[in-house]
Amino acid sequence: MPRLRRAATYGIVLVCLIAAAGGAEPPAAKAVEALVRKFVAATGAERRALLPELRGLGAIPKAEIRKWIQLVRAELAKRPRSEAKDGVAKLHHADYPIRYRVVKKRDGKDLSLLVLLHSGGGSAETNDATWKLLDNYRGVPFDIIAMPRVWDDSHGAGWVMESGPLAVDGMIRELLRTYPIDTNNIHLNGYSMGGYGTSYIGCLEADRFASLGVIAAGYANGGERVANLLHVPLTVHIGEKDTDSDHIGTARDLKRRVEACRSQAEGGYELLYKEYPGTGHQLGQEATFAACKWSLSHRRDPHPRRVIWEPFDDARFPTHKHYFYWLGMDSPRTGMRIEATIHDNVVEVAAARVKRFTIFLNSKLLDVEKEVVVTVNGEAAFRGILEPSFSAIVESFAAKEDPQLIYTHRIEIGE
């Protein structure tokens, strides 16, 4: 069993979980492998129910890191893939089996991916028509273009319902299992309803995307947390006279929010904002092509040493986001905020309304062979040498199915 190391603080007690060097014999290899397979095959609540058992396995020898990464990779490869027929696939999702079109424009490795969210409204006929209109953008310079069709036809902003982020996330995972996609070159763009979906999903899943393109839309007041876009370049294109439903107002609101964040974080929150004089809601292909071409000039940094995470959820937009770059929370809620910075081997955290969280680490972020120091709100939280963590590897790889976001060590902070 792991042992607890407690660090004295002022006002609160922060606890870090460290694997003991000795102790009980590790579980039999076959039993551990069976747990990995069960965990990777599970989804949602089933997977989270397995976390205590997974985390209870503690540390592993450094020599076994590669072995467990390879096992998780092999198990993830068994999960459903994209199966397009005549260019249209159906998502393997129990609740939201959306359809999505896939345009693959070249073979080879390290393919770029553009996800395009269509516009529309509160009817199946409208959404069918706008989904088909995305065919006009097959010429944008990406290796793969994925065009999901919104699940919820009853709502004029279907992409910001629960089905939106869950379906888009599921689609991206299927595509990653099917094609050799460069996970640092995944971009999200959308028009009108799809633009609001882009700002919503982009803020929620900011660690997934290299850039965001919001066209004829803006900030939807649906739970976005623009602070999460510290490392995600954003472009907004809007008609000056796009006053129906106050699209121009929401676009300017999005611009204002990004600029407010940028004023407090030098070097982040890149924004290209463009208003089209005399133009209403119908911007045409010019704006979308411009946003897509701009997007392709950006790449994601998978290992930023400064992270700002403001999770969000409410009754209409329940969060499924438990991991953000190298941070994790078991119970993320609206109103929480973590700002964490790594310099040398020191992790400095400013946390608000967060009682417990995880710091995931690897050799890309710091020297895992040396002592690591953690402070939270200016007080000592942890100091010590870390050992490779079985659960960190399995949990982080399964969380995003992204080989760039695999972490080998973890520190638990909380009451």
Secondary structure, DSSP 8 states (H G I E B T S, - for coil): --EEEEE--SSS-EEEEE--SSSS----HHHHHHHHHHHHH--HHHHHHTHHHHHTT-B--GGGHHHHHHHHHHHHTTS-----BTTEEE---SS---EEEEEE---SSSEEEEEEE----SSHHHHHHHHHHGGGGTTSS-SEEEEE--S--SSTTGGGSTHHHHHHHHHHHHHHHHS-EEEEEEEEEEETHHHHHHHHHHHHTTTT-SEEEEES----SSS--GGGGTT--EEEEEETT--GGGHHHHHHHHHHHHHHHHTTSTT---EEEEEETT--S---HHHHHHHHHHHTT----S--SEEEE-----SSS-----EETTEE-SS--TT-EEEEEEETTEEEEEEES--EEEEEE-TTTS-TTS-EEEEETTEEEEEE----BHHHHHHHHHHH--GGG--SEEEEEE-
